[in-house]
Amino acid sequence: MKKLRFAVLAFLGALVSFSCSSSHEEEASPPRFRRTVIIYMAAQNSLGATSVTGFSPSQSDSAEIAKGIQYLPSTEDNILLFIDDAQAPRLYRYYKTSNGKTFYKVLKKYTTDVSSTDPKTLTEVLNIASTYCPSKSYGLVLWSHGSSWLPNMSSGLSTRAFGIDTGLGGDMENDLAADGNPGRQMEINEIASAIAASGLHLDFLLFDACLMQSIEVAYTLRHTADYIIGSPTVTSSHGFVYHDLIRHALFAWPASDQNISLIADTHYQSLMEDPAWEPLYEDMGCVISVIKTSEIEQLAQSTAHYISQYASPTNISSLSAATGYIDFRTEGYPDSYDMSDCMSRLLPPSDYRTWYEMLNRCVIHRRISDYYYWGQKGSRILKASSNPATFCGVSMFVPQKKYDSYGNINYNHAFKLTEWYKAAGWETAGW
């Protein structure tokens, strides 16, 4: 989940006021646009709850988006922003006219509460996008909490991935529904089904959420988008710097390896190299990567070839978390490893080099700081170091005997429910 961090900064208040100052303009039926980016904020949770500073992460990020509209490179580009927070859900279209003026239009304001983690809601938003903004290219940003492929803590069976929706009467600050149970989450396969049901094929899918850049998630979503961008680590509740992304990356044309990689570069530069953002991100570091989905099945085949040889239950008794460990420190959660770093320890050097060549065709870009947030003990921030020589910025789960019963959950069994389990050879290896 996103690490909640709040700071009182005057410019954020200015951003919020900016987001309320846009005007409306009626228009005729739109032509076919170049690119529409849909930002889907599932914020009926702690990220949408107003903090002691007077605003929530969802409010500050929506204000950044409104500010960034001035940087849209073309009148043929749009941003659709769906927000589900403490207010009634609503869907906006942001755009710029030929004279440089920026506008927003309310495409839909829901009169009753809907669950942003219900796949039907995501499908509906994507359908509205294709109806009102028919475009040559689409990008989708999924903004919320995230927990990768990890199993639902209440059942230990379903795989959960994105978002939390507490629903009406829920405890947003603590991410709990009205009945006291955790709010609903959208599972990986539900995301894939929701996008498929809309009929849209995305040029890119960007996760502004913790832990979502895992190979298990990406493999399940391989048919939804040409590129998947995200972080395998915990990320700040402040998320991406959206006016920087809009200005430099989200609308770079066409959707090539180089242009999509600008999204990762821009995010890294905002967090690690821009002094203006240092007060918010200085202790987090940054790990982000780009997966090219057309290469992921070849990567799976290569991985399966070696996993079946070197990763049987007798070969893997336990792995040290001293290196390659990228998951956050939360009791009851399993270890998660950087995929490349872990394979470098499982495989002989010659086989690792062969496998690494295939990895680089799939994970085409990564930006990795020399440290990143790992956890917190009281007020003390715990950081972990990365190995630039072997890190790829994509996580993987490695079954181990200790996960047969770990925090009362059988993670090894839950892992078998992922598509990656069979594709990557874990079944053949005897797990």
Salt bridges, closest charged atoms under 4 A:
GLU26 OE1 - LYS105 NZ 3.98
GLU27 OE2 - ARG93 NH1 2.22
ASP77 OD2 - ARG34 NH2 2.75
ASP85 OD1 - ARG90 NH1 2.98
GLU124 OE2 - LYS108 NZ 2.76
ASP175 OD2 - HIS145 NE2 3.69
GLU190 OE2 - ARG184 NH2 2.93
ASP203 OD2 - ARG35 NH2 3.92
ASP208 OD1 - LYS2 NZ 3.17
ASP226 OD1 - HIS201 NE2 2.78
ASP244 OD1 - HIS243 ND1 3.41
ASP257 OD1 - LYS292 NZ 3.29
ASP265 OD1 - HIS365 NE2 2.65
ASP265 OD1 - ARG367 NH1 2.99
GLU273 OE2 - ARG367 NH2 3.71
ASP283 OD2 - LYS3 NZ 3.99
ASP283 OD1 - ARG5 NH2 2.96
GLU297 OE2 - ARG222 NE 3.00
ASP335 OD2 - LYS402 NZ 3.13
ASP341 OD2 - ARG345 NE 3.37
GLU419 OE1 - ARG222 NH1 2.90
